[in-house]
């Protein structure tokens, strides 16, 4: 494959880095995307390494393979849908939980606002194994039962005083989007966010009852489902409600994720607009918020932590990104006009922790190769 001259040094570094990672079994395969420059001078590097599956049959990875994006669903789907509803004037950041969900909530939770949910400071716990109970109910009852279980969870800290990354908060956001839009979550996101960018074929929720026949990167040999997952959402709580939820369920190719993340970069820079959300609102969401001291969170997006950021040593302070449990991530560095996307299936066939050390090495290699400052 011919490499753009400006990426030759980068390609050499990444080839060595990924070859080493594959030999150490940090992940079976990876798709990589890098974008630099303004639209008039844009350069893109997209490359794949390794395999999309290693068992029961070895399968090569290519650019058309769909990855389970895991928690990238939060910024790239749920958060953008929230922005769309804000533009429609159906919700506001200071709306409280009872108004957002159009139902009574406990007095302790009544002060939770849309801002708190997006900023991961709602007081809700990080994670709960709801799926073990939910799957015992009829499919058409599971979403409502899940909502009731989340609302029954005790708060773990005072609202707005601490940042705890919470799947539960984004499960609530997914349900809120459906209630306010009167659409299924996947349909609203496809129609309002992805279709206007012609990305609905490269990014989608893979409903369990309507699974799309595509090439997928395999994920875990799941002890609960007793099979290797492939094209079926890994997140168990999302699986229990059919594969569509606010915290997980989105699948995408490297080209699809790159296109959407590059669009966010370009909107932030003032180079383009999205027809269904406002530029000023997106820029506010991308900014690190100050409600919780020392928190790195914006609204639905993360920013570099002061120490040990997955974005590496050189990522600028004004950058924004997010990680996914399956081994996915993106970072946008607007100061350098740079987008970096890493999609791996690091949990296939077993969960591995080496990705924590690998991510900053990857970003350091990109920035040191392409940027002088």
C-alpha angles and dihedrals in degrees: 000000000000114000123209107250091239089061100046094098091044092049092052092051094046094046090056093043096049094042088056092047092051092050089051090049093236085146135345094234146355140199115207131197129184127177127184136179140020120305091265093053101028122156125186133194119192122172140159129214130191130344139327090214135013100180144079083000126008110240127184121238120235137169093269095062118114119225128204097246093198110185093007079084087076099063100023098047117008098039093046089050088053089053090052092051090049090055089049087054091235093122140017132204092248094051111124127234096255091054093044093052095033092228142091117278131183118280090246092057096041092090093058109111135192087259092057093051093050092044095049093238101108097115091247119132121257100245144351131189095238093149094075090067100028096061090063091068129076112277094245091056099048100086093053092045091049090051091051092049093051092049090050093056113109116242112253099205141006113292113260095007102092139026117233116166102237132194088186092063091054092046085059091048091053091054091044091055090054093048095048097040096039086223134106110265095244092047094049092049093047094048100039104031113019107030095056086059093043089242102120092105093051098043125037147135108257104221111209092226093047103035112179116233102239139128109274137188107241119237134189130351087235115217091199097050091031096224143080108271118230122166089352118107113260096209105095097209090052090047091053092059096045104276100292121100142129097257102044144356105094118126125193148163124239089253092051096048091044092051094050096044091046088052090055089050092050093048089050089052092049094246098119143005136223114228095223105045135041123252093223091054093050092049090052091050091050092054123093107254125223105211092100117045115240093004115140094203127118117181107300090337132080128223129205115292117229092247131027099005116181084227089072135232098307104045110122122245093244094058125116134200148129142227133226126210094231089063102275130132147153135199128192117200105187092179088065096032086239136145123188124187126182121185118182137157094223093157093062116139093345132009112265129189100205091097089078091066095036100055097064090044089054094049092044090053092051096047096042090050099046108026130061097196 
